[in-house]
Amino acid sequence: MRAPQPRFTVIRRALVTSLCSLLLCAPALAADGSVQGVLEAGGQKTALKFARAGLHDNAEGLLDKGPELRILLTDVEAGVDAIYGIAFLPVTVQAREGKIRGVLVTMKPDDPSVAYVTVLAVPTEKGASLTTFSLSSKPVPVIADFKMDGKTVSGSFKFGSDDLRSSGLKFSAPISPEPAVSADLKGKAAQESDQVKSMRARAQAMSKGDSAGVARLSTAAENRQLEVAVAAIGPQAGQMMREAGRDMLGTFNKVERVVVRGTRAVVIFRNKESWQDMALVDGQWKTGK
């Protein structure tokens, strides 16, 4: 299930497609479920032990297939925050950094016959995306013995492709809904919101080549990604940042909506053509997760 990709982060939009608004979130305190089975990906076998599930209500309207159930099966415990968000979920950052292994399965909550699987393992090629593929099966569902009662979800998978193999993964996990919408701003209210004011100030800093200003208005995770980009691009990074900032300053009149979920928000642009994650950190809204 793919959502529109965000475009409004400095270097990633103007310079390289690999810079997505990604984040390694701090673990939440909710307990994980359990999973039994061994996963083989990239020639490496991993015993999976932890299961977690999340339900995204799609209040933002950015998931093209509607509400989404996310099932996370991993070798180490992951906080529920790891599967919050629209796309580029935080757990994928952990996987790319080699901090977690397993699978992330997304699906429509009422249709276990179709599932989308992301392999959580360090890509064999530097800079490559995580392996993702779809599974479908009827009348026997992809997830055997699938059960969901609103509080927990359980079932079993069996993978047998070149990308992913398992002898069977039996899981049971608590379902953690996405944090509730606390504000839904539209039109002028959205354009004058604290989130958009922060984005505009950040774009102004970019246009001036003010790296310190950009850093102050970016989350820690966003700054880590930008540092990697700047190092990869080299001397031209500063000029590209200024050009990207000037370009962004002309876009804020296209903001249509800001959906806030407590300390997280998504700024949505005209016709849902683009969107940007925001996070409230120490009383300041910042770009990134």
N, C-alpha and C positions, 0 to 999 in steps of 0.2 A: 504494500500500500504506500504509494508515494504521495507526498505533499509538495506544494510549490516550494522551491528553494529560496531561502532568504538572500537578498542581494546587498543589504545595506551595512556591511562591515568593511572598514577601510581597505585593507590590501586584498582581502579575499574577493571582493566584487570586481575591483579594477585590475587585479593582477593575476591571480591564480585560482583555479576552480577548486583546488584541494582545501582552501581555507574556509571552512564552514564554522558556524557558530556552535562550537562544541565545548563541553564542560565535563570535568570530573567532579561530580557532586559529592558532598559529604554524606556518608551513610545516614539514613534515617533510623529510628529506633524500632520500627515495626519488625516483628519476627518474620523470618523466611519460612517457607514450607520445606518440602523435601523432594528429592528425586533420586532414583536408583538407576544406574546404568553407566556404561563407558562410551565416550564419544571419541571418534577418530577423525581428526581434521589436519590437513597438511602433514600427514605422516606421523602425527603425534597423538597418542592416546591419553585421554583425560577422564578421570573418574568425576562425575558430576554429583554434587551433594546438596545444593541449595536451589530452591524454586521460589519464584515470586511472580505475582501477576498484577497488572494494572489495567484499569478501564478508563479510556479517554472518551469523554462525552461529545467531543467535537463541537463544543459551543462556539469556537472561532470559525467553524465552517471551512477549515483548511485541509482536512483529511478528505480525499476525493471519494472514499467509499463509506463515509459516515463514521459513527462510533467504532472504536477499535479496542479489542482485547489484546493485551501484550503479555506473553508468557516468557519468563526469563529463567533459564536453567544453567547454572554455573558451578564452577569448581570452588569458588570462594564466595563469601556472603556479599551481597550487594544491597545497598540501601534502596528503599522504594523510590527515592529521588532519581535513581539511575534510569528509570523508565518513564519519567515525567517529560512532557514537552510535545511538540508537534512532529518534528523530524530531527535527525542527527542526535538521537538520544544519548545522554551522558555515558551510558554503559559502552557505547561504541568507542568512546575515547579511551576508556579503560582497556578495552580489547586491543586497540591499535598500539597502546603503550605496553602491552604484555602483562597487564595487571590482573586480567580476568580471562577465562576461557569458557566456552559453552555455546549456547544458541539463544537467539531471541526470535520468538515466533509471534507474528501478528496476524490477526484474523478478525472477521466480523463476529461479534459475540454470539450470534445465533446461527452461524454456519461453519461447523467443524469440517466440512468437506473441502474447504480451500484455505490454505495457510501460506504465509510468506515467511521465509526463514533467513535470518542473517547469521552467518558463522562468526562467532566471536573468537577470533584468533589473529595474531599478527600477520598481515599480508606477506606473502613470499617476496613480492616486489616492493621496494621502497616507494612510498607515496601512493600505492594502489588502494583502491576502495576495498572494504570488507566484502566478502563473497555473499551474495544474496540470490535466492532463487525461490520459485513458487512451487507448491505442491497442491494437487487436486485429486480427489478420488470420490467416486460415487458408484453404487449406493453406500459402500463402506467408507466412513469418514477418514480423513487424514489422521485425525486424533482418535484413536480407538478408545472405547469406553468413556467418551467425553461426558463430563458432568459439570454443570455450573449452576449454583443455587443463589448467586448474588453475593455470597460471602467467600466462597472458595471455588476453585476450578481444579479438575483432576482429569487424568487420562494417560495415554501413552503414545509415544512416537517410535517409529523405526525408520532410520535413514539408510540408504544403500546406494549412494551416488559416488562419483569420483571425488566430489568436493567434501562429502560428509558421510560417515558410516557410524552405525551404532547397532548394538545387539538388542536394543529396545530401551526406551527411557520412560519409566513409569513415574509420574509426578503428582503432587497435590500441593496447591499453593493458595494462600489467602489472597483475596482480590482487594487492592487498594485503589479506590477511585481517584482520578485527578483532583487536586484541590479545587474547591468550588469557586465559581466566578464571583468576585467581590465588587467589580465595577465593569460596566460595558459602555464605553464612551463612543459617541458617534459625531461625525461632522465637525463643527467648530469646536465642540468640547474636546474631541480627540486631538485636533490640531493644536489646541492650547493646553494640552495635558502636560503634567510634569515629565512623563516619559518622552514626549516629542520635544519638549524644551531641552532635555538632556541630549537627545540625538542631534538637535540643531547646534547646540554648543559644541558638541564633539566634532561635527562637520566643520564648524568654523575653525576649531583648533587644527583639524587636518589641513584645511585650505591654507593655513599660515605655516604649516610645517612644525607645529607645536606638539612634538611627541609626548612631552610631559602632560600637556593638557588632554591629549587623546587617552593616555594611560589612566588619568584620574577619572575619566568618564567611561572606562571599560572595566568589566569584571576581571578578576585575576586570571580566570581561565581564558578569557578573550585575549588578554595581554600575552599570555604564554603562546597562543597561536600566532599572534602578530610578530612576536620576537622570532619565531621560527621562519615566518614569511620574509621578514626583513633580512635575516641572515642568508636566506636562499637567494633573494633577489639582488642584494648587493647595493652598490652606490646609487642606483636609479630609484631605490625604494622611496626616498624622500620626495622626489619630484612626482612620482606616481601617487603618493599620499596626497599631496597638494591638489593634484588634478582630480582625484577621486572626491576630495572634500568639496571642491567647487561644484562638481557635478551633483553631489548629494544635496547641496544647499537649495537647488532648484526643484527638489522633489517633495518637500514637506507639505505643499499645498495639495498633494495627492493622498495624504493620509485620510482614510475613511473611518477607521475604527481602532480603538484601543481596548483590548480585553485584559482585565487584570484578575489574577488569581493570587491574592495575598501579596507576597513579596516577588511574584513573577508576573510578567505581562508580555503581550504580543502586540506590536504595532502593525496594523494591516493597511496596505496601500490600495489604491484604486483597482477595482475589479479583481482583487486578491492576486494581483500580478507579482507581488512581493510582500514580504513581512520580515519583522525583526524581533528577536527575543530581547527582553529587558529584565533586569533583576534589581531589586532594592537592596543596597548594601550600605549599612551604617547611615541610613536616612537619605541616601542619594540613589536615584535611578541611574543605572549604568547599562551600556550596551553589552549584550552577551547573556549567557545563562548563569 
